Amino acid sequence: MLSRLPFWAAALWWGSLSTIGFLVVPLLFATLPSPTLAGQMAARLFSAQTWVSCVCALLLLMSSRQNQALTPVPAAHAAIIYIVSGMLLAALAEFAVAPRIVARENLRLWHSVGSAMYLLQWLCAGVTFWKLTPQRS
């Protein structure tokens, strides 16, 4: 069962990014009475998503280690650059970009930067998930 943990961590990471970013947040802006309220709720969701991303990435990094009690997963080792990049993008978005968006500091620029970083993180999670998916011969 522990050998499948990296696959499930990658699935949770990519799936949660997809659901929050491409379904839930657009629905918030479409249904809530004001953009301010939708933006506040979206900020909370993106913050929670950062922690989900970091936990999933840490699980993936731990599963790629060679000197561990668990069986190392070679595919996780092959995806290490995407795992680290995705986790770094999540942390930067949370601690460098999000405070500027909340402060409404050059909102258009920082919102664009945050959106680009989210998309790149989604791509990193997707590549990681793809690499961990069992390949049929």
C-alpha positions as CSV (number, residue, x, y, z in Angstrom):
1,M,0.0,0.0,0.0
2,L,2.8,2.4,0.8
3,S,4.3,1.9,-2.6
4,R,1.1,3.5,-4.1
5,L,1.4,6.6,-1.8
6,P,3.4,8.7,-4.3
7,F,0.8,8.0,-7.0
8,W,-2.1,9.1,-4.7
9,A,-0.1,12.2,-3.5
10,A,0.5,13.3,-7.1
11,A,-3.2,12.7,-8.0
12,L,-4.3,14.7,-5.0
13,W,-1.9,17.5,-5.9
14,W,-2.9,17.8,-9.5
15,G,-6.6,17.2,-8.9
16,S,-6.9,19.7,-6.1
17,L,-5.1,22.4,-8.2
18,S,-7.4,21.6,-11.1
19,T,-10.6,21.7,-9.0
20,I,-9.7,24.9,-7.1
21,G,-8.2,26.9,-9.9
22,F,-10.4,25.9,-12.8
23,L,-13.8,25.1,-11.2
24,V,-14.3,26.5,-7.7
25,V,-12.8,29.9,-8.0
26,P,-14.5,30.8,-11.3
27,L,-17.8,29.6,-9.7
28,L,-17.2,31.9,-6.8
29,F,-16.8,34.9,-9.0
30,A,-19.9,33.9,-11.1
31,T,-22.2,33.3,-8.1
32,L,-21.2,35.4,-5.1
33,P,-22.8,38.9,-4.9
34,S,-19.6,40.9,-5.1
35,P,-16.1,40.4,-6.6
36,T,-14.6,41.5,-3.2
37,L,-16.3,38.7,-1.4
38,A,-15.4,36.2,-4.1
39,G,-11.7,37.4,-4.0
40,Q,-11.6,37.0,-0.2
41,M,-12.9,33.5,-0.4
42,A,-10.6,32.6,-3.3
43,A,-7.6,33.9,-1.3
44,R,-8.5,31.5,1.5
45,L,-8.9,28.6,-0.9
46,F,-5.6,29.3,-2.6
47,S,-3.9,29.5,0.8
48,A,-5.3,26.2,1.8
49,Q,-4.2,24.8,-1.7
50,T,-0.6,25.9,-1.0
51,W,-0.5,23.7,2.1
52,V,-2.0,20.8,0.2
53,S,0.6,21.3,-2.5
54,C,3.5,21.4,0.0
55,V,2.4,18.3,1.8
56,C,1.9,16.3,-1.4
57,A,5.3,17.5,-2.7
58,L,7.0,16.6,0.6
59,L,5.5,13.1,0.4
60,L,6.7,12.8,-3.1
61,L,10.2,13.9,-2.2
62,M,10.4,11.5,0.7
63,S,9.3,8.7,-1.6
64,S,12.1,9.4,-4.0
65,R,14.8,9.1,-1.4
66,Q,17.1,6.1,-1.8
67,N,18.1,5.6,1.8
68,Q,14.7,5.1,3.4
69,A,12.6,2.4,5.0
70,L,9.9,2.6,2.3
71,T,10.6,1.2,-1.2
72,P,11.9,4.1,-3.3
73,V,9.8,5.0,-6.3
74,P,12.1,5.5,-9.4
75,A,9.4,7.5,-11.2
76,A,9.3,10.0,-8.2
77,H,13.0,10.3,-8.5
78,A,12.7,11.1,-12.2
79,A,10.1,13.8,-11.5
80,I,12.1,15.5,-8.7
81,I,12.7,18.7,-10.7
82,Y,9.0,19.1,-11.2
83,I,8.2,18.3,-7.6
84,V,10.6,20.9,-6.3
85,S,9.6,23.5,-8.9
86,G,5.9,23.0,-8.1
87,M,6.5,23.3,-4.3
88,L,8.7,26.4,-4.8
89,L,6.0,28.0,-7.0
90,A,3.3,27.3,-4.4
91,A,5.5,28.9,-1.6
92,L,6.4,31.9,-3.7
93,A,2.8,32.5,-4.7
94,E,1.6,32.3,-1.1
95,F,4.4,34.4,0.6
96,A,5.5,36.8,-2.2
97,V,2.6,37.3,-4.6
98,A,-0.6,36.8,-2.5
99,P,0.2,39.5,0.1
100,R,0.6,42.0,-2.8
101,I,-2.7,41.0,-4.3
102,V,-4.4,41.3,-0.9
103,A,-2.9,44.7,-0.4
104,R,-4.2,45.6,-3.9
105,E,-0.6,46.7,-4.8
106,N,-0.4,46.9,-8.6
107,L,-3.3,44.4,-8.7
108,R,-3.2,43.7,-12.5
109,L,0.5,42.8,-12.5
110,W,0.5,40.7,-9.3
111,H,-2.7,38.9,-10.3
112,S,-1.1,38.0,-13.7
113,V,2.1,36.8,-12.0
114,G,0.1,34.7,-9.5
115,S,-2.1,33.2,-12.2
116,A,1.0,32.3,-14.3
117,M,2.7,30.8,-11.2
118,Y,-0.5,28.8,-10.5
119,L,-0.6,27.5,-14.1
120,L,3.1,26.5,-13.9
121,Q,2.5,24.7,-10.6
122,W,-0.4,22.9,-12.2
123,L,1.8,21.8,-15.1
124,C,4.5,20.6,-12.7
125,A,2.0,18.6,-10.7
126,G,0.6,17.2,-14.0
127,V,4.0,16.1,-15.3
128,T,4.7,14.5,-11.9
129,F,1.4,12.7,-12.0
130,W,2.0,11.6,-15.5
131,K,5.5,10.2,-14.6
132,L,4.0,8.3,-11.7
133,T,1.2,6.8,-13.7
134,P,1.9,3.1,-14.4
135,Q,2.9,2.7,-18.1
136,R,1.4,-0.2,-20.0
137,S,3.7,-1.8,-22.5
